[in-house]
Amino acid sequence: MHDTNPVKRVQAHSQGFRTSTSTAEALRKAELVLCATGNLALRQGDFAALHNGAYLASVTSSEDEFELGSLHGLYQRTPVGEHLTRYEITGHYFYVLADGGAVNFVHGVAVGTYIHLVQAEILAATAALSQGRFRPGLHDMPAPDRQAIARIWFDYFDR
């Protein structure tokens, strides 16, 4: 595990994770690399440090986690399965899942329009908090609010 924030590295270490002080060190040791920065995590120079045969995946909603475009012309790209591409140069290869996009959204259509229910409830909860409707603590949205959200969803999406 690597994070540029040393506090997060200490937290991970305290929970039994192996931590690395640099991105390059982490990449050399890992056979599975999951990036969740929401920013550009790996640039062109980082890919050479990947463990030979490593699998690389993004688990964030960002579409720019990896600078894969910079590898065109350097690495040969070969699709080896659905959502899996092998990048290879003489003496080095690795696999990229979902073309570098978030693997948690590969089947995004399964969620479809239902994601709007989640987003609407987040907005309703934010409004309720800003209006002081809840005391500090963990709460569910009241049933009338959830029912109103569901009715609006049906009005819009069930045509």
C-alpha positions as CSV (number, residue, x, y, z in Angstrom):
1,M,0.0,0.0,0.0
2,H,1.2,3.5,-0.8
3,D,-0.2,6.9,-0.1
4,T,1.5,10.2,-0.3
5,N,0.0,11.1,3.0
6,P,2.2,9.5,5.7
7,V,-0.7,9.5,8.2
8,K,-2.7,7.2,5.9
9,R,0.3,5.0,5.5
10,V,0.6,4.7,9.3
11,Q,-3.1,3.9,9.6
12,A,-2.7,1.2,6.9
13,H,0.4,-0.2,8.5
14,S,-1.3,-0.3,11.9
15,Q,-4.0,-2.5,10.3
16,G,-1.5,-5.0,9.0
17,F,-1.0,-3.7,5.5
18,R,2.5,-3.7,3.9
19,T,3.3,-0.1,3.2
20,S,5.8,1.5,0.8
21,T,7.5,4.8,1.0
22,S,7.3,5.4,-2.7
23,T,5.1,4.7,-5.6
24,A,7.9,2.9,-7.5
25,E,8.6,0.6,-4.5
26,A,4.9,-0.3,-4.2
27,L,4.6,-1.0,-7.9
28,R,7.7,-3.2,-8.0
29,K,6.3,-5.4,-5.2
30,A,2.6,-5.6,-6.1
31,E,1.0,-8.2,-8.3
32,L,-2.3,-6.4,-8.1
33,V,-2.4,-2.6,-8.2
34,L,-5.6,-0.8,-7.3
35,C,-5.6,3.0,-7.6
36,A,-8.3,5.1,-6.0
37,T,-6.9,8.6,-6.0
38,G,-9.5,10.3,-8.1
39,N,-6.5,12.1,-9.8
40,L,-3.7,11.0,-12.1
41,A,-2.1,8.2,-10.0
42,L,0.3,6.7,-12.5
43,R,2.2,8.6,-15.2
44,Q,4.2,7.3,-18.1
45,G,7.4,6.8,-16.0
46,D,5.5,4.8,-13.4
47,F,4.5,1.9,-15.6
48,A,8.1,0.7,-16.1
49,A,8.2,0.0,-12.3
50,L,5.2,-2.3,-12.4
51,H,5.9,-5.9,-11.3
52,N,6.2,-8.1,-14.4
53,G,2.7,-9.6,-15.0
54,A,1.0,-7.3,-12.6
55,Y,-2.7,-6.5,-12.9
56,L,-3.6,-2.8,-12.8
57,A,-7.1,-1.5,-12.0
58,S,-8.8,1.8,-11.2
59,V,-11.5,1.7,-8.5
60,T,-12.6,5.4,-8.6
61,S,-15.1,7.3,-10.6
62,S,-12.4,9.3,-12.3
63,E,-11.5,8.5,-15.9
64,D,-7.9,9.9,-15.6
65,E,-6.4,7.6,-13.0
66,F,-3.7,6.3,-15.5
67,E,-1.8,8.1,-18.2
68,L,-2.2,5.2,-20.6
69,G,-2.3,7.4,-23.7
70,S,1.4,8.1,-23.1
71,L,2.1,4.3,-23.6
72,H,0.9,4.2,-27.2
73,G,3.8,3.6,-29.4
74,L,5.9,2.3,-26.5
75,Y,3.9,-0.8,-25.4
76,Q,2.1,-3.2,-27.6
77,R,-1.5,-3.5,-26.5
78,T,-3.3,-6.9,-26.9
79,P,-6.8,-7.6,-25.7
80,V,-6.7,-10.9,-23.8
81,G,-10.2,-11.1,-22.5
82,E,-13.3,-9.0,-21.9
83,H,-12.2,-5.9,-20.1
84,L,-8.5,-7.1,-20.0
85,T,-5.6,-5.8,-22.0
86,R,-2.0,-6.9,-22.0
87,Y,0.6,-4.1,-22.3
88,E,4.0,-5.5,-23.5
89,I,7.4,-4.2,-24.3
90,T,10.6,-6.3,-24.6
91,G,11.2,-7.8,-21.1
92,H,8.2,-6.2,-19.5
93,Y,4.4,-6.8,-19.5
94,F,1.4,-6.0,-17.3
95,Y,-2.4,-6.2,-17.6
96,V,-4.9,-3.3,-17.4
97,L,-8.5,-3.9,-16.5
98,A,-11.4,-2.0,-18.1
99,D,-9.1,0.0,-20.3
100,G,-8.0,1.9,-17.2
101,G,-11.5,3.0,-16.3
102,A,-13.1,2.2,-13.0
103,V,-13.7,-1.6,-12.7
104,N,-16.6,-0.8,-10.3
105,F,-18.4,0.8,-13.2
106,V,-17.8,-1.8,-15.9
107,H,-21.4,-2.9,-15.6
108,G,-22.7,0.5,-14.9
109,V,-25.9,-0.2,-16.9
110,A,-26.9,-2.7,-14.3
111,V,-27.5,0.3,-11.9
112,G,-29.1,2.3,-14.7
113,T,-31.5,5.0,-13.6
114,Y,-31.7,3.6,-10.1
115,I,-28.6,5.6,-9.2
116,H,-30.8,8.6,-9.3
117,L,-32.7,7.3,-6.2
118,V,-29.4,7.2,-4.3
119,Q,-28.4,10.7,-5.5
120,A,-31.8,12.1,-4.7
121,E,-31.7,10.7,-1.1
122,I,-28.2,12.2,-0.7
123,L,-29.5,15.6,-1.7
124,A,-32.6,15.2,0.5
125,A,-30.4,14.2,3.5
126,T,-28.1,17.2,2.8
127,A,-31.1,19.5,2.7
128,A,-32.5,18.0,5.9
129,L,-29.1,18.5,7.7
130,S,-28.8,22.1,6.5
131,Q,-32.3,22.8,7.9
132,G,-31.5,21.3,11.3
133,R,-34.0,18.4,11.0
134,F,-31.7,15.9,12.6
135,R,-29.7,15.8,15.8
136,P,-26.1,14.6,15.5
137,G,-25.8,10.9,14.8
138,L,-26.6,8.3,12.2
139,H,-30.1,8.5,10.7
140,D,-32.2,7.0,7.9
141,M,-34.3,9.3,5.8
142,P,-37.9,9.4,7.1
143,A,-40.3,7.2,5.2
144,P,-42.3,10.1,3.8
145,D,-39.2,11.6,2.3
146,R,-38.2,8.3,0.7
147,Q,-41.7,7.8,-0.6
148,A,-41.7,11.3,-2.2
149,I,-38.3,10.5,-3.9
150,A,-39.7,7.2,-5.2
151,R,-42.9,8.8,-6.6
152,I,-40.8,11.5,-8.4
153,W,-38.5,8.7,-9.8
154,F,-41.5,6.8,-11.1
155,D,-43.1,10.0,-12.6
156,Y,-39.9,10.6,-14.5
157,F,-38.5,7.2,-15.4
158,D,-41.5,4.9,-15.6
159,R,-43.0,6.4,-18.8
